[in-house]
Amino acid sequence: MKLFWRLILMILGGIFLALGIVGIFFPVLPTTPFLLLSASCFLRSSKTAYRKLMTNKVLGKYIFHYRITKAVPLTSKIAALSLLWLGILFSVYIVPLLWVKILLLVIAACVTLHIASLKTMTKEDQLLFEKEYQSFLENDCIVPQSKE
């Protein structure tokens, strides 16, 4: 039975990872929750998959940083909002139905409010993050406690 649940968690981790990666390019799809879910599934099912994810130069740092600081870098916020609005405005331009245009704009406004409401990473967060991430990697990717 334990093997069955490990397999289920591995599959879910892969699905969540794929959705998180897609979310990088489509800002309407949330990236962070899917990456956090993926890391959680891998942690419980395969230490190897978890280590691979957490040592990834881009995704590992992103997941680790969010767990520690609960903050998003300003550059990430700007990039996400820029891509969101470019995609939405392009969609509004090509979609002929007025109700769909309105729906797209409402969704974009809600996502914008959500992203804007996230804590922005400070310089202190950056310094804390770099030190703790290096320690995390050196200690075989042992899960850190979040700072709240």
N, C-alpha and C positions, 0 to 999 in steps of 0.2 A: 504494500500500500504506500509506503514511504517513497518508493521509486516512482510510482504513479504521480504523486504530488510534485515531486522534483521535476518530472517531465512536463507537467502542466505549467509549473512556474517558469521553466526554461522557455516554453513556447510563448507564454504571456510576456516574458521579458523581451523576447525577440520582436513580438508584435508592438509592444510599447516603445521599444527602441526605434523601430521603423517609423512609427507615427511621430515620435519626437524629432527624428531627422527630417521627415516631410514637413513638420511644423517650422523648421528653420527657414524653409523656402516659401511656406504659405502661412503668414502670420495669423490668419484667422484660426488656424489649428494650434492649440497651445503646445509649446515645446517642453517647458520645464516640468509640468506634471507628468508627462509621458516619460521623460528621462528619469525622473525620480522613481516612478513606478517600475521602470525597467531595472534600475539599480537595485531596488528592493527585491524584486523577483529573482534576479541573479544572485544576490547575496544569500538568499534562502535556498537556492537550488544548485548553484555551481560557483564555487569560489574562483575557478579559472575564468569563467565568463565575467564575473564581477570585477576581477583584477584587470582583465583586458579593457573593460569599459572604463574603469576608474583611472587607468594609466593612459588612456587616449588623450593626446595632446589638447584636443578641443573639448570633447564631451566630458572627459573625466574632470578637468579643471572646473568646467561649468557646473556640473552636478555637485562636486565637493564644495565649491564656493557658495552655492545657494544653500546647501545644508548648514554651513557654518554661519554665514552672515544674514541669510534670508534677504539678501539684497541683489539688485541687478545693476551691472555697470551702465553708466549713462550712455555710453556708445551703443550698447545693446538695445536700450530703449529707443534711441534715435533711429537705429537701423530697422528695428521691428516696426516702428510707426511709419517710417518712410516707405518700406516695402508694403505694409498694409494699405496705406492710402494710395500708393501707385497702383496696386492691384485692384483695389476697390474702384478707384476712379476710372481705370481702364474698363472694368466690368460694367460700370454704370454707363459708360460711353457706348459699349457695343450691345448691351441688353435693350431690347425694344420695349419691354413691359414696365410701365411706371411703378407698379406695386413692387416689382423685383428691385428696381433701382432704389426705392425708398427703404426696402428691407436691407439691402446691402449697406446703405448709408447708416442705418440704425445699428446694424451689427458692427460696423467699423467704429462708430461712436462709442459703443459699449466696450469694445476691445481696447480702444484708446484710453477710456477711463480706467479700465483695469490695469493696463500697463503703466499708466501715469501714477496709479495708486501704490504700485510696488515701491518698496524702499530702494533708494538709489545708493549705490556703493560709495563709501567715502574713502579717502586716502588711508585712513586707519584700517578700514576693512581690507584694502588691498595689501597692506603690509602684513596684517594678521594672516590673511589668506595665503600669501606666498610662503611664509614660514611654516604654517600648519600643513599646507599641501605637501611640501618637501618632507616634513616629518611623517605624514601619512604614507607617502610612497616608500620611505625608508623603513617603516614599520609594517610592511607587507599589507598595505591597504586596510588596516584595522579601522573600523567605522568610528569617526569622531562624534563627540557629543555636540549638539547644536548649542549656540550661544544665544539665549533669549533674554 
